[in-house]
Amino acid sequence: QVQLVESGGGSVQSGGSLRLSCTASEYPYRRACMGWFRQAPGKEREAVATIVTGGGSPYYADSVEGRFTFSEDNAEHTVSLQMTGLLPEDTAMYYCAAHPLLRRCETPIQSLGVADLQFAYWGQGTQVTVSS
């Protein structure tokens, strides 16, 4: 059974940095479409960044472009999200997700439809809080 385990998160002041990591265990395919999503209280869940493991290029939401970096780690199906220049509006629960259809992570986030953002596997989430 596929499990996504996230780590990192926490509380920082505006302008600070945090790093989130995620490992997908028991993933049945060599490559994975993996993404970070976030949901703030009272708001809809939104995609933050996506990548295809095994050498794919990351895609970012406009709101985080230039501040967040999504990358693969050495371990298989392990990814990290380095967040810099954090703003209070980045405060949210962050979720790692994975999906077997690589196309979803080979398309700019801005071009994805609602259905495309329904990934198959999800982590429990980790809280990020940015104070002003």
Phi, psi and omega per residue, in radians:
Q1 nan 2.250 -3.124
V2 -1.191 2.306 3.059
Q3 -2.280 2.367 3.067
L4 -1.929 2.168 -3.117
V5 -2.062 2.126 -3.126
E6 -1.770 2.691 3.015
S7 -2.548 2.857 -3.077
G8 1.730 -2.771 -3.070
G9 1.473 -3.120 -3.129
G10 2.365 -2.799 -3.092
S11 -2.077 2.327 3.110
V12 -2.463 2.894 3.043
Q13 -1.537 2.795 3.127
S14 -0.944 2.344 -3.086
G15 1.642 -0.178 -3.115
G16 -1.382 -3.089 -3.087
S17 -2.302 2.637 3.035
L18 -2.548 2.745 3.099
R19 -2.237 2.227 3.078
L20 -1.887 2.471 3.074
S21 -2.222 2.704 -3.115
C22 -2.608 2.346 3.056
T23 -2.154 2.274 3.075
A24 -1.739 1.920 -3.134
S25 -1.660 2.678 3.139
E26 1.035 0.472 3.133
Y27 -1.299 2.264 -2.958
P28 -1.440 -0.104 -3.077
Y29 -2.074 2.701 -3.092
R30 -1.170 -0.709 3.124
R31 -1.975 2.685 -3.101
A32 -2.413 2.513 2.931
C33 -1.528 2.018 -3.108
M34 -2.182 2.567 -3.101
G35 -2.579 2.807 2.964
W36 -1.950 2.322 3.091
F37 -2.153 2.825 3.057
R38 -2.507 2.685 3.098
Q39 -2.481 2.104 3.083
A40 -1.647 2.712 -3.141
P41 -0.960 2.264 3.102
G42 1.370 0.069 -3.122
K43 -2.113 2.819 3.095
E44 -1.340 2.715 3.059
R45 -1.178 2.443 3.136
E46 -2.309 2.613 3.075
A47 -1.380 2.379 -3.129
V48 -1.802 -0.844 -3.107
A49 -2.770 2.613 3.103
T50 -2.399 2.759 3.108
I51 -2.790 2.619 2.963
V52 -1.707 2.106 -3.138
T53 -1.171 2.706 -3.089
G54 1.577 0.474 3.016
G55 1.882 0.165 3.120
G56 -1.299 2.834 3.093
S57 -1.625 2.443 -3.129
P58 -1.348 2.669 2.991
Y59 -2.105 2.563 -3.063
Y60 -2.257 2.626 2.947
A61 -1.217 2.637 -3.125
D62 -0.990 -0.604 -3.041
S63 -1.204 -0.307 -3.092
V64 -2.090 -0.117 -3.126
E65 -0.946 2.268 3.130
G66 1.553 -0.243 3.136
R67 -1.978 -0.556 -3.118
F68 -1.879 2.564 3.074
T69 -2.265 2.132 -3.127
F70 -1.814 2.186 -3.073
S71 -2.543 2.874 3.079
E72 -1.626 2.566 3.000
D73 -1.722 3.083 -3.087
N74 -1.174 -0.616 -3.131
A75 -1.226 2.553 -3.096
E76 -1.091 2.376 3.094
H77 0.960 0.647 3.047
T78 -2.070 2.224 -3.101
V79 -2.286 2.779 3.129
S80 -2.338 2.603 3.058
L81 -2.121 1.874 3.092
Q82 -1.548 2.088 -3.082
M83 -1.964 2.112 3.104
T84 -2.153 2.886 -3.135
G85 0.964 0.703 -3.052
L86 -1.116 2.516 -3.117
L87 -2.111 2.737 3.095
P88 -0.950 -0.574 3.140
E89 -1.257 -0.103 3.028
D90 -1.461 -0.124 3.125
T91 -1.073 2.171 -3.090
A92 -3.108 2.979 2.914
M93 -1.515 2.222 -3.129
Y94 -1.812 2.322 -3.102
Y95 -2.118 2.393 2.980
C96 -1.617 2.484 -3.122
A97 -2.504 2.736 3.117
A98 -2.449 2.652 -3.123
H99 -2.583 2.505 -3.109
P100 -1.282 -0.379 3.127
L101 -1.419 1.842 -3.066
L102 -1.130 -0.477 -3.092
R103 -0.958 -0.554 -3.099
R104 -1.157 -0.406 3.123
C105 -1.868 0.169 3.072
E106 -1.951 0.244 -3.106
T107 -2.219 2.373 3.085
P108 -0.921 2.425 -3.109
I109 -0.955 -0.657 -3.102
Q110 -1.103 -0.334 -3.116
S111 -1.714 -0.046 -3.103
L112 -1.458 2.459 3.068
G113 -1.514 3.025 -3.104
V114 -1.017 -0.728 -3.119
A115 -1.120 -0.593 -3.132
D116 -1.156 -0.371 -3.099
L117 -1.605 0.079 3.087
Q118 -1.562 1.432 -3.115
F119 -1.273 2.743 -3.046
A120 -1.380 -0.584 -3.028
Y121 -2.181 2.420 -3.071
W122 -2.366 2.546 2.994
G123 -1.475 3.128 -3.096
Q124 -1.384 -0.351 3.133
G125 1.742 2.635 3.069
T126 -2.415 2.392 -3.029
Q127 -1.474 2.350 3.009
V128 -2.101 2.163 3.141
T129 -2.186 2.177 -3.138
V130 -2.060 2.109 -3.131
S131 -1.756 2.604 -3.106
S132 -1.499 nan nan
